[in-house]
Amino acid sequence: MNKPARPSSDNRSPWRYVGLATQIMAYLVLAVWVGYRLDKFLGIFPVLTALFPVLILLILFYKLIRETRK
């Protein structure tokens, strides 16, 4: 007799990773845009444009590591 199929809520679903990649890209685009606008406003051009995406990546990787340890 055939085994029942796995439920679709499996944590290894490819859609989970597509969503994660989309979330990371959206956060990075937003961080660059906000950093650029603040740099232009404050007159310190490349500082915040480079700093904000790095901070976002650190926060997102920390979040990802915490989620995968569960």
C-alpha positions as CSV (number, residue, x, y, z in Angstrom):
1,M,0.0,0.0,0.0
2,N,1.2,3.5,-0.8
3,K,2.5,5.8,2.0
4,P,0.5,9.0,2.5
5,A,2.2,12.1,1.0
6,R,4.0,14.5,3.3
7,P,2.1,17.6,4.3
8,S,2.8,20.7,2.4
9,S,3.9,22.5,5.5
10,D,7.4,20.9,5.3
11,N,10.1,23.4,6.4
12,R,12.2,22.5,3.4
13,S,9.7,23.8,0.9
14,P,11.4,25.7,-2.0
15,W,8.8,28.5,-1.5
16,R,10.2,29.2,1.9
17,Y,13.6,30.0,0.4
18,V,12.1,32.0,-2.4
19,G,10.3,34.1,0.2
20,L,13.5,34.5,2.2
21,A,15.5,35.6,-0.9
22,T,12.7,38.1,-1.8
23,Q,12.7,39.5,1.8
24,I,16.5,39.9,1.8
25,M,16.5,41.7,-1.6
26,A,13.6,44.0,-0.5
27,Y,15.4,44.9,2.7
28,L,18.7,45.6,0.9
29,V,17.0,47.8,-1.7
30,L,15.2,49.7,1.0
31,A,18.4,50.1,3.0
32,V,20.4,51.5,0.0
33,W,17.6,53.9,-0.9
34,V,17.2,55.2,2.7
35,G,21.0,55.5,3.1
36,Y,21.3,57.3,-0.2
37,R,18.5,59.8,0.7
38,L,20.0,60.4,4.2
39,D,23.5,60.9,2.7
40,K,22.2,63.4,0.2
41,F,20.3,65.2,3.0
42,L,23.2,65.3,5.4
43,G,25.9,65.8,2.7
44,I,28.0,62.8,3.7
45,F,27.4,60.8,0.5
46,P,28.8,57.3,0.5
47,V,28.8,56.7,4.3
48,L,25.2,55.6,5.1
49,T,24.6,54.2,1.6
50,A,27.3,51.6,2.4
51,L,26.6,51.2,6.1
52,F,22.9,50.5,6.1
53,P,23.0,47.4,3.8
54,V,25.9,45.9,5.8
55,L,23.9,46.4,9.0
56,I,20.8,44.9,7.4
57,L,22.7,41.9,6.3
58,L,24.2,41.3,9.7
59,I,20.7,41.5,11.3
60,L,19.2,39.2,8.7
61,F,21.9,36.6,9.0
62,Y,21.5,36.6,12.8
63,K,17.8,36.2,12.3
64,L,18.4,33.3,9.8
65,I,20.8,31.5,12.1
66,R,18.4,31.8,15.1
67,E,15.5,30.4,12.9
68,T,17.4,27.5,11.6
69,R,18.6,26.3,15.1
70,K,15.0,25.5,16.2
